[in-house]
Amino acid sequence: MTHTSSLPDPSTAAATEGRERSEEAARLGPLSDFIGFHLRMAQEASFRAFSQRVGDPGLKPRRFAVMTLIAENPGLTQTALGKASGRDKSTLTSTLDDLVKRGLVLRERAVNDRRSYTLHLTEKGSVLQRKLMSRAIEHDRELDRIVGPDKKAELLMLLRRIITELG
């Protein structure tokens, strides 16, 4: 005679609990109070929303920022662009390679220093940058709405303080 228990099989219960847990929101533990974690999560949410607004998954906010810095500073060197954008050399190089390949940025050796490159937007890059700027303004208005007009200046001041003190 086989004995059947009314208690659940521990291996089945653990599997069911694991499956249920994977479908729920993960517990953040100490991360729930980490500013850096929330900065990153907010950045990711903002980047996803910007990319949806732009409609081209290849034109990420990083590319828009790089193109805008070049538009504002024609002839900017890659070194100066890296400092202005907060990007390390390898990340910046791959981004620039992509923009050059797309025909959006022109990279030329600097006349006064053959070891450096200067950067300019092409006509195609200028047109796209202006289009992206209008989308970025719309996106920023949405962020303004979320943050609230009375909190924007404070938020920007705090973010700049983090950048200055940790940068």
C-alpha positions as CSV (number, residue, x, y, z in Angstrom):
1,M,0.0,0.0,0.0
2,T,1.3,3.4,-1.0
3,H,1.1,6.2,1.5
4,T,0.2,9.6,0.2
5,S,1.0,12.6,2.3
6,S,-1.2,15.7,2.5
7,L,2.0,17.7,2.8
8,P,3.4,19.3,-0.4
9,D,6.5,17.8,-1.9
10,P,9.3,20.2,-0.8
11,S,10.9,20.2,-4.3
12,T,7.6,21.0,-6.0
13,A,6.8,23.7,-3.5
14,A,10.3,25.3,-3.9
15,A,9.9,25.2,-7.7
16,T,6.5,26.8,-7.5
17,E,7.7,29.5,-5.1
18,G,10.7,30.2,-7.4
19,R,8.4,30.5,-10.4
20,E,6.1,32.8,-8.5
21,R,9.0,34.9,-7.2
22,S,10.4,35.3,-10.7
23,E,7.1,36.8,-11.9
24,E,7.0,39.3,-9.0
25,A,9.1,42.4,-8.6
26,A,12.4,41.6,-7.1
27,R,13.2,42.8,-3.6
28,L,15.7,45.6,-3.7
29,G,17.0,45.2,-0.2
30,P,19.6,47.9,0.6
31,L,19.5,49.2,-3.1
32,S,16.1,50.8,-2.3
33,D,18.0,53.6,-0.5
34,F,21.0,53.9,-2.8
35,I,21.1,57.1,-4.8
36,G,23.3,55.7,-7.4
37,F,20.9,52.8,-8.1
38,H,18.0,55.2,-8.5
39,L,20.0,57.5,-10.7
40,R,20.8,54.5,-13.0
41,M,17.2,53.3,-13.0
42,A,15.9,56.9,-13.8
43,Q,18.5,57.2,-16.6
44,E,17.4,53.9,-18.1
45,A,13.7,54.9,-17.9
46,S,14.5,58.3,-19.5
47,F,16.6,56.7,-22.3
48,R,13.9,54.2,-23.1
49,A,11.3,56.9,-23.3
50,F,13.6,59.1,-25.5
51,S,14.3,56.2,-27.8
52,Q,10.6,55.5,-28.2
53,R,10.0,59.2,-29.0
54,V,12.7,59.2,-31.6
55,G,11.6,55.9,-33.2
56,D,15.1,54.8,-34.2
57,P,16.7,52.3,-31.7
58,G,20.1,53.1,-33.2
59,L,19.8,56.7,-32.2
60,K,20.3,56.5,-28.5
61,P,20.5,59.6,-26.2
62,R,24.3,59.2,-26.2
63,R,24.5,59.7,-29.9
64,F,22.2,62.7,-29.7
65,A,24.3,64.2,-26.9
66,V,27.5,63.7,-28.9
67,M,26.0,65.2,-32.0
68,T,24.7,68.2,-30.0
69,L,28.1,68.9,-28.4
70,I,29.7,68.8,-31.9
71,A,27.0,71.1,-33.3
72,E,27.6,73.5,-30.5
73,N,31.4,73.3,-30.8
74,P,32.4,72.7,-34.5
75,G,36.0,71.6,-34.7
76,L,35.9,70.1,-31.2
77,T,38.6,67.5,-30.5
78,Q,37.8,64.0,-29.5
79,T,39.5,64.6,-26.2
80,A,37.4,67.7,-25.4
81,L,34.3,65.9,-26.5
82,G,35.1,63.0,-24.1
83,K,35.5,65.5,-21.2
84,A,32.3,67.3,-22.1
85,S,30.2,64.1,-22.5
86,G,31.7,62.2,-19.6
87,R,32.5,59.3,-21.9
88,D,35.6,57.2,-21.7
89,K,37.8,56.9,-24.9
90,S,36.6,53.4,-25.9
91,T,32.9,54.2,-25.5
92,L,33.3,57.5,-27.3
93,T,35.4,56.0,-30.1
94,S,32.7,53.4,-30.9
95,T,30.0,56.0,-30.9
96,L,32.0,58.3,-33.2
97,D,32.8,55.4,-35.5
98,D,29.1,54.7,-35.8
99,L,28.2,58.4,-36.5
100,V,31.0,58.6,-39.1
101,K,29.8,55.4,-40.7
102,R,26.3,56.8,-40.9
103,G,27.6,59.9,-42.6
104,L,26.6,62.2,-39.7
105,V,30.0,63.2,-38.4
106,L,33.2,64.2,-40.2
107,R,36.4,63.3,-38.3
108,E,39.5,65.0,-39.6
109,R,43.1,65.3,-38.4
110,A,43.7,68.6,-36.6
111,V,45.8,71.0,-38.6
112,N,47.9,72.1,-35.6
113,D,48.3,68.7,-34.0
114,R,48.3,65.6,-36.3
115,R,47.7,63.3,-33.3
116,S,44.3,64.9,-32.7
117,Y,41.1,64.8,-34.6
118,T,38.5,67.5,-35.0
119,L,34.8,66.8,-35.3
120,H,32.1,68.4,-37.4
121,L,28.6,67.5,-38.3
122,T,27.9,66.8,-41.9
123,E,24.9,68.4,-43.5
124,K,23.0,65.1,-43.0
125,G,24.2,65.2,-39.3
126,S,23.0,68.8,-38.9
127,V,19.6,68.0,-40.2
128,L,19.2,64.9,-38.0
129,Q,20.6,66.7,-34.9
130,R,17.9,69.5,-35.3
131,K,15.2,66.8,-35.7
132,L,16.4,65.0,-32.6
133,M,16.6,68.3,-30.7
134,S,12.9,68.9,-31.2
135,R,12.2,65.4,-29.9
136,A,14.6,65.9,-27.0
137,I,12.8,69.2,-26.1
138,E,9.5,67.3,-26.1
139,H,11.1,64.6,-23.9
140,D,12.5,67.1,-21.5
141,R,9.1,68.7,-21.2
142,E,7.7,65.4,-20.1
143,L,10.6,65.1,-17.5
144,D,9.8,68.6,-16.4
145,R,6.1,67.5,-15.8
146,I,7.2,64.5,-13.8
147,V,9.7,66.4,-11.6
148,G,7.5,69.5,-11.3
149,P,8.5,73.1,-12.2
150,D,9.2,73.9,-8.6
151,K,11.7,71.0,-8.2
152,K,13.6,71.2,-11.6
153,A,16.2,73.8,-10.5
154,E,16.9,71.9,-7.3
155,L,17.2,68.5,-9.1
156,L,19.6,70.0,-11.6
157,M,21.7,71.6,-8.9
158,L,21.9,68.3,-7.0
159,L,22.9,66.4,-10.1
160,R,25.5,69.0,-11.0
161,R,26.9,68.8,-7.5
162,I,27.2,65.0,-7.8
163,I,29.0,65.4,-11.1
164,T,31.4,68.0,-9.8
165,E,32.2,66.3,-6.5
166,L,32.6,62.8,-8.0
167,G,33.6,63.6,-11.5
